[in-house]
C-alpha cells in the first residue's frame, strides 16, 4: 500500500513511525514532511488541489491528514470526490473542532456533559465595553476563540487584568478570524486531591458509528513547571493515566463518545476518522473541555510507542467506509512519556535556524524516539524551525516514571542557540508525582 501523510510536525512524524511498522505499507510520501521523514513532497498542507494531483499521479492508496486546517477546508470531501481513499472527517463533521460554538450545540442536543457557555460575536472596537461587562462576572471563567487557533486561543481569567489581556489579544487579531466569535465558559474544577484532572482520549470512529478508544493520555499545556505561564500547543504528555479506571473509560464511551457520534449521524453529518476529546474530571464526572478531529500533539507520541495493533490497517478500513466493530486495540504494558523541547520565547516570538546538537543521545536507548515538530535542514545541518521543536519520547516497561527519567537524560544532552537569547526550553515536571487513584 502506498501512503501519503499530510503535515510536517510531531503528530505526523508519529504517524509516519507507526506506518513504517505496518506490514501493509510499501511506500510512504510526506507533504511536506520533516527531515526525519523520507520521500518529502514540496506541497503545502492547504494546497488541496496539489495534494489531490499528487495522490492521483502516484496511485496513493491511503492519505492520512495530520493538521486540522485542511480538514476544516474540506480536504476529505475533495479527495473522495476524486475517488481517493483518505482518513479523516468531512468538512461538515470537522466543525466539532473548527467551531467551538457548533460543537457546544451538538453536545447540547446529545446531552453530552460539558461546561456551560455563552457565545457572542463582537467587533474589535467594542473591546472597552466588553472588558467592562466581563469584569462584572464572577471569577474564574474561560474565554475561547471559536475557530482554529493552533491550541492557543484559550485564556483563563482569574482577575480583571486577565480579561484585559485576553480581549486585547482577540482585538489585535492575534488569533485572526478565529477570534471573531468568542465563547465565555464556566471554569471547570477537578477534585482537590487530583492535581491534573484534565485528560485526552482519542477514539477511532467509523462511518457506521462504531468507535474504539485509545488509552488515556495526560497533556501539559502551560509553558512552565507547575502549570505556570501561557497555554501552548502542549509541552509534554504521558500515557496511560493510572487513576483512570476501566469503569471510567466505559462511562466516557457511554456518556461522551457514543452520544456525540450518534448526534452527528442524526444531523446527517456522520463522523469518521479520529475524534479527540479533551476531558475534565469533576465531582460530577467527566465533562468535555473541547473536541478535536485529529490526533493531538504531543499525546500521540507516547501512545504510538505503546500501541501494538497496526493502526494503519484500522485507518484504511475507516477511510474505505468499513466497520471496525470487531477490532480490538492491543497495548504494551508499562508507560511512555513525551517531553517537548521548545524555543525560548514560545508561544510568542522566538528565533529560528539555530543548529541542533546532541540528537544522537537518544540512539543509545532502545525504546526512545525523538519526534521532530519544528525542525528543518540548512547547509546539511538540522536547525530549529518552529516554537515546539522536538518531542523526546520514551517507552519503559516499568512505567511512566522510569520513562520520564530516561527522557530527561536525553533532553539534557540536546542543545541549540547561543545560550543567552536562544536555547531549549522544557518543563521538568512531566510525569512527576502522578496519582495512582482518585
C-alpha positions as CSV (number, residue, x, y, z in Angstrom):
1,X,0.0,0.0,0.0
2,X,1.3,3.4,-1.0
3,X,0.6,6.1,1.6
4,X,0.6,9.9,1.8
5,X,0.9,11.7,5.1
6,X,-0.1,15.4,5.1
7,X,1.7,17.5,7.6
8,X,5.2,18.1,9.0
9,X,5.1,18.1,12.8
10,X,5.5,15.8,15.7
11,X,2.0,14.3,15.2
12,X,2.7,13.4,11.6
13,X,6.2,12.1,12.5
14,X,4.5,9.7,15.0
15,X,2.0,8.5,12.3
16,X,4.9,8.1,9.9
17,X,6.7,6.0,12.6
18,X,3.6,3.7,13.0
19,X,3.2,3.4,9.2
20,X,6.8,2.2,8.9
21,X,6.0,-0.7,11.2
22,X,2.8,-1.7,9.2
23,X,3.3,-4.8,7.0
24,X,0.6,-3.3,4.7
25,X,2.7,-0.2,3.8
26,X,5.2,-0.4,0.9
27,X,6.0,3.2,0.4
28,X,5.3,6.5,2.3
29,X,5.2,10.0,1.0
30,X,5.1,13.1,3.2
31,X,3.8,16.5,2.3
32,X,5.7,18.5,3.3
33,X,7.1,16.2,6.0
34,X,10.2,17.0,8.0
35,X,13.9,15.9,7.9
36,X,13.2,12.6,9.7
37,X,10.6,11.6,7.2
38,X,11.7,10.2,3.8
39,X,10.1,10.9,0.4
40,X,9.2,14.5,1.2
41,X,6.9,16.3,-1.3
42,X,7.0,20.1,-1.5
43,X,3.2,20.7,-1.3
44,X,1.6,22.8,1.5
45,X,-1.0,21.2,3.7
46,X,-3.5,23.8,2.5
47,X,-2.8,23.2,-1.2
48,X,-5.6,20.6,-1.5
49,X,-5.6,20.5,-5.3
50,X,-1.9,20.0,-5.3
51,X,-2.3,17.1,-2.9
52,X,-5.1,15.6,-5.0
53,X,-3.0,15.8,-8.1
54,X,-0.1,14.1,-6.4
55,X,-2.2,11.3,-4.9
56,X,-3.7,10.6,-8.4
57,X,-0.3,10.7,-10.1
58,X,1.4,8.4,-7.5
59,X,-1.5,6.0,-7.2
60,X,-1.8,6.7,-3.4
61,X,-3.9,4.0,-1.6
62,X,-4.4,5.9,1.6
63,X,-3.9,9.5,2.7
64,X,-3.8,10.5,6.4
65,X,-4.3,14.1,7.3
66,X,-2.4,15.3,10.4
67,X,-3.3,19.0,10.9
68,X,-6.7,20.5,11.5
69,X,-6.6,23.3,8.9
70,X,-7.0,21.1,5.7
71,X,-9.8,19.1,7.4
72,X,-11.7,22.3,8.1
73,X,-11.1,23.3,4.5
74,X,-12.8,20.1,3.3
75,X,-9.8,18.1,2.1
76,X,-11.7,14.8,2.8
77,X,-14.7,15.8,0.7
78,X,-12.5,16.8,-2.2
79,X,-10.3,13.7,-2.1
80,X,-13.4,11.5,-2.0
81,X,-14.9,13.4,-4.9
82,X,-11.9,12.1,-6.9
83,X,-12.3,8.6,-5.7
84,X,-9.3,8.8,-3.4
85,X,-9.1,6.9,0.0
86,X,-8.5,9.4,2.9
87,X,-8.7,9.1,6.6
88,X,-10.5,12.0,8.4
89,X,-13.9,13.7,8.8
90,X,-15.7,15.5,6.0
91,X,-15.9,19.3,6.4
92,X,-19.3,19.3,7.9
93,X,-18.2,16.9,10.6
94,X,-14.9,18.7,11.2
95,X,-16.9,21.6,12.7
96,X,-16.6,19.7,16.0
97,X,-13.1,21.4,16.1
98,X,-13.4,24.3,13.7
99,X,-16.3,25.9,15.6
100,X,-16.5,25.5,19.3
101,X,-19.9,27.1,19.3
102,X,-21.2,24.5,16.8
103,X,-19.6,21.8,19.0
104,X,-21.5,23.1,22.0
105,X,-24.8,22.9,20.1
106,X,-24.1,19.3,19.2
107,X,-23.2,18.4,22.8
108,X,-26.4,20.1,24.0
109,X,-28.5,18.1,21.5
110,X,-26.8,14.9,22.6
111,X,-26.9,15.7,26.3
112,X,-23.1,15.4,26.4
113,X,-21.7,16.8,29.7
114,X,-19.6,20.0,29.2
115,X,-19.0,23.4,30.7
116,X,-21.9,25.9,30.3
117,X,-21.0,28.6,27.8
118,X,-22.3,31.8,26.2
119,X,-21.4,32.6,22.6
120,X,-21.1,36.2,21.4
121,X,-20.0,37.9,18.3
122,X,-18.2,41.2,18.6
123,X,-16.4,44.0,16.7
124,X,-12.9,44.9,17.8
125,X,-13.8,48.5,18.6
126,X,-16.1,47.1,21.3
127,X,-13.2,45.9,23.4
128,X,-13.6,48.5,26.3
129,X,-17.3,47.8,26.6
130,X,-16.7,44.0,26.6
131,X,-13.9,44.3,29.2
132,X,-16.2,46.3,31.5
133,X,-19.0,43.8,31.1
134,X,-16.8,40.8,31.7
135,X,-15.4,42.3,34.8
136,X,-18.8,42.2,36.3
137,X,-18.7,38.4,36.2
138,X,-17.7,36.1,38.9
139,X,-14.1,34.8,38.6
140,X,-12.7,32.5,37.4
141,X,-14.1,31.9,33.8
142,X,-12.6,31.0,30.5
143,X,-12.6,32.9,27.2
144,X,-12.1,30.9,24.0
145,X,-11.7,31.8,20.3
146,X,-14.5,30.0,18.5
147,X,-12.3,29.0,15.5
148,X,-9.0,27.3,14.9
149,X,-6.1,28.9,16.9
150,X,-3.5,26.2,17.0
151,X,-4.4,25.2,20.6
152,X,-3.6,28.7,21.9
153,X,-6.9,30.6,21.7
154,X,-7.9,29.9,25.3
155,X,-7.5,32.3,28.2
156,X,-8.3,31.5,31.9
157,X,-9.5,34.7,33.6
158,X,-9.0,34.9,37.3
159,X,-8.8,38.7,37.7
160,X,-9.6,41.9,35.8
161,X,-6.0,42.1,34.3
162,X,-6.5,38.6,32.7
163,X,-9.7,39.9,31.0
164,X,-7.9,42.9,29.6
165,X,-5.0,40.8,28.3
166,X,-7.3,38.3,26.7
167,X,-9.6,40.8,25.0
168,X,-6.6,42.8,23.8
169,X,-5.3,39.6,22.2
170,X,-8.5,39.0,20.4
171,X,-8.9,42.6,19.4
172,X,-5.3,42.9,18.0
173,X,-6.1,40.0,15.7
174,X,-3.7,37.6,17.4
175,X,-5.9,34.7,16.5
176,X,-7.3,36.1,13.2
177,X,-10.8,35.3,12.2
178,X,-10.9,32.6,14.9
179,X,-11.5,35.3,17.4
180,X,-14.4,37.0,15.7
181,X,-16.7,34.8,17.8
182,X,-15.8,34.2,21.5
183,X,-17.1,31.7,24.0
184,X,-17.4,32.7,27.6
185,X,-17.3,29.4,29.5
186,X,-17.6,28.2,33.1
187,X,-14.3,27.3,34.6
188,X,-14.3,23.6,35.3
189,X,-12.6,22.4,38.6
190,X,-11.4,18.9,39.5
191,X,-11.4,17.2,42.9
192,X,-9.0,18.9,45.4
193,X,-6.9,15.7,45.7
194,X,-6.3,15.5,41.9
195,X,-3.6,18.0,40.7
196,X,-4.2,17.3,37.0
197,X,-7.8,16.4,36.3
198,X,-7.8,17.1,32.5
199,X,-7.0,14.2,30.2
200,X,-7.1,13.4,26.5
201,X,-8.9,10.4,24.9
202,X,-8.6,9.6,21.2
203,X,-11.2,7.4,19.5
204,X,-11.0,5.8,16.1
205,X,-14.5,6.2,14.6
206,X,-16.1,4.5,11.5
207,X,-18.9,5.9,9.4
208,X,-21.4,3.4,11.0
209,X,-21.0,4.8,14.5
210,X,-18.5,2.2,15.8
211,X,-15.6,3.6,17.8
212,X,-12.5,2.3,19.6
213,X,-11.0,4.4,22.3
214,X,-7.2,4.6,22.8
215,X,-5.5,4.7,26.2
216,X,-6.0,7.9,28.2
217,X,-3.2,10.4,27.9
218,X,-2.2,13.3,30.1
219,X,-1.2,16.6,28.4
220,X,0.7,19.6,29.9
221,X,-0.5,22.8,28.2
222,X,1.2,25.7,30.2
223,X,4.7,26.6,29.2
224,X,6.3,26.4,32.7
225,X,6.6,23.9,35.5
226,X,3.7,23.8,37.9
227,X,1.3,24.8,35.2
228,X,2.5,28.4,35.2
229,X,2.6,30.8,32.2
230,X,0.8,30.9,28.9
231,X,-1.0,27.9,27.3
232,X,0.7,26.3,24.4
233,X,0.0,23.5,21.9
234,X,1.4,21.1,24.5
235,X,4.7,20.9,26.5
236,X,4.6,17.2,27.2
237,X,2.4,14.1,27.9
238,X,2.4,10.6,29.2
239,X,0.2,7.5,28.8
240,X,-1.6,5.7,30.2
241,X,-3.1,7.7,33.1
242,X,-3.0,5.4,36.2
243,X,-6.0,6.9,38.0
244,X,-8.4,6.5,35.0
245,X,-10.1,3.1,35.6
246,X,-11.7,0.7,33.2
247,X,-15.1,1.7,34.7
248,X,-14.3,5.4,34.0
249,X,-13.4,4.5,30.4
250,X,-16.7,2.7,30.0
251,X,-18.5,5.8,31.3
252,X,-16.6,8.1,28.9
253,X,-17.6,5.9,26.0
254,X,-21.2,5.8,27.0
255,X,-21.7,9.4,28.1
256,X,-19.4,11.3,25.7
257,X,-18.3,9.5,22.6
258,X,-21.5,7.4,21.9
259,X,-24.0,10.3,22.2
260,X,-21.9,12.8,20.2
261,X,-21.3,10.3,17.4
262,X,-25.0,9.4,17.3
263,X,-25.9,13.1,17.2
264,X,-23.6,13.6,14.2
265,X,-25.4,10.8,12.4
266,X,-28.8,12.2,13.3
267,X,-27.8,15.6,11.9
268,X,-26.8,13.9,8.6
269,X,-23.1,14.7,9.2
270,X,-21.8,11.3,10.3
271,X,-18.3,11.4,11.7
272,X,-15.5,9.1,10.7
273,X,-11.8,9.5,11.4
274,X,-10.1,10.4,14.7
275,X,-12.2,12.1,17.4
276,X,-10.2,13.6,20.3
277,X,-12.0,14.5,23.5
278,X,-10.3,16.8,26.0
279,X,-12.0,15.9,29.2
280,X,-12.1,17.4,32.7
281,X,-12.8,15.1,35.7
282,X,-15.1,16.9,38.1
283,X,-17.1,16.0,41.2
284,X,-20.0,15.4,38.7
285,X,-17.9,13.1,36.5
286,X,-16.1,13.7,33.2
287,X,-17.1,16.8,31.2
288,X,-15.9,17.8,27.7
289,X,-13.5,20.7,27.5
290,X,-13.2,20.6,23.8
291,X,-13.3,18.2,20.8
292,X,-10.6,18.0,18.1
293,X,-10.9,15.9,14.9
294,X,-7.3,14.7,14.6
295,X,-4.5,13.3,16.7
296,X,-3.2,15.6,19.5
297,X,0.4,16.5,19.6
298,X,2.1,15.6,21.9
299,X,-0.3,12.9,23.2
300,X,0.0,10.7,20.1
301,X,3.8,10.4,20.6
302,X,3.7,8.2,23.7
303,X,0.5,6.4,22.5
304,X,2.3,5.4,19.3
305,X,5.1,3.9,21.4
306,X,2.6,1.8,23.4
307,X,0.2,0.6,20.7
308,X,0.8,-3.0,19.4
309,X,-2.1,-3.1,16.9
310,X,-1.5,-2.0,13.3
311,X,-3.3,1.3,13.3
312,X,-2.8,1.9,9.6
313,X,-4.9,-1.2,8.9
314,X,-7.7,0.3,11.0
315,X,-7.4,3.7,9.3
316,X,-7.7,2.1,5.9
317,X,-10.8,0.3,6.9
318,X,-12.3,3.5,8.2
319,X,-11.2,5.5,5.1
320,X,-12.9,3.0,2.9
321,X,-16.2,3.0,4.8
322,X,-15.8,-0.3,6.5
323,X,-16.7,-1.4,10.1
324,X,-14.3,-1.6,13.0
325,X,-16.9,-3.2,15.3
326,X,-14.9,-6.4,15.7
327,X,-11.4,-4.8,16.1
328,X,-9.7,-4.6,19.4
329,X,-6.7,-2.4,20.2
330,X,-3.7,-4.1,22.0
331,X,-1.3,-2.3,24.1
332,X,2.1,-2.9,25.7
333,X,2.3,-2.9,29.5
334,X,4.3,-0.1,31.1
335,X,4.2,3.6,30.1
336,X,5.5,6.2,27.8
337,X,6.4,9.9,28.2
338,X,6.9,12.8,25.8
339,X,9.0,15.8,26.8
340,X,8.6,18.7,24.4
341,X,11.6,20.9,23.8
342,X,10.6,24.4,22.7
343,X,12.4,27.5,21.5
344,X,12.9,30.2,24.2
345,X,10.1,32.8,23.8
346,X,7.5,30.3,22.6
347,X,4.5,30.6,22.4
348,X,5.2,34.3,21.5
349,X,8.3,35.3,19.5
350,X,11.3,33.1,19.2
351,X,14.4,32.7,17.0
352,X,14.7,30.1,14.3
353,X,17.5,28.5,12.3
354,X,19.6,27.5,15.3
355,X,21.7,24.4,14.8
356,X,20.5,21.4,16.9
357,X,23.1,19.2,18.6
358,X,23.0,16.1,20.8
359,X,20.3,14.2,19.0
360,X,22.4,11.1,18.8
361,X,22.0,10.6,22.6
362,X,18.5,9.1,22.0
363,X,20.1,6.3,19.9
364,X,21.7,4.9,23.0
365,X,18.3,4.0,24.4
366,X,16.4,1.2,22.6
367,X,12.9,2.5,23.4
368,X,13.5,6.2,22.8
369,X,12.4,8.3,19.8
370,X,13.0,11.9,19.1
371,X,10.0,13.2,17.1
372,X,10.6,16.3,15.0
373,X,8.0,19.1,15.4
374,X,9.7,22.2,14.3
375,X,12.9,21.1,12.5
376,X,14.4,21.7,9.1
377,X,17.7,21.3,7.3
378,X,20.1,24.1,6.4
379,X,23.5,23.6,4.9
380,X,23.2,19.8,5.7
381,X,22.5,20.6,9.4
382,X,19.4,20.2,11.5
383,X,18.1,23.6,12.6
384,X,15.1,24.8,14.6
385,X,12.1,25.9,12.5
386,X,9.2,26.3,15.0
387,X,8.2,27.1,18.5
388,X,7.9,23.4,19.6
389,X,11.0,21.8,18.2
390,X,11.3,18.3,19.5
391,X,9.3,15.6,21.3
392,X,11.6,13.4,23.4
393,X,9.5,10.2,23.7
394,X,10.4,7.1,25.7
395,X,8.7,3.9,26.4
396,X,9.6,1.9,29.5
397,X,8.1,-1.5,30.6
398,X,8.3,-0.4,34.3
399,X,6.0,2.6,33.8
400,X,5.9,6.3,33.1
401,X,8.3,7.4,35.9
402,X,11.1,5.3,34.5
403,X,10.3,6.5,31.0
404,X,10.4,10.1,32.2
405,X,13.8,9.6,33.9
406,X,15.3,8.4,30.6
407,X,13.6,11.2,28.7
408,X,15.2,13.9,30.9
409,X,18.6,12.3,30.4
410,X,18.2,12.7,26.6
411,X,16.7,16.2,26.9
412,X,19.7,17.3,29.0
413,X,22.1,16.5,26.2
414,X,20.3,18.4,23.4
415,X,21.3,22.0,22.7
416,X,20.8,24.8,20.3
417,X,21.3,28.6,20.1
418,X,23.6,31.0,21.8
419,X,22.6,30.1,25.3
420,X,21.5,33.7,26.1
421,X,18.6,34.6,23.9
422,X,18.2,31.3,22.1
423,X,18.1,27.9,23.8
424,X,15.8,24.9,24.5
425,X,13.0,25.4,27.0
426,X,11.2,22.4,28.5
427,X,9.2,21.5,31.6
428,X,10.9,19.5,34.3
429,X,7.8,18.1,35.9
430,X,6.4,15.8,33.2
431,X,5.1,12.6,34.8
432,X,6.3,13.6,38.2
433,X,4.2,12.8,41.3
434,X,1.5,11.0,39.2
435,X,-1.5,10.0,41.4
436,X,-2.4,6.3,41.1
437,X,-6.0,6.7,42.3
438,X,-8.6,9.4,42.7
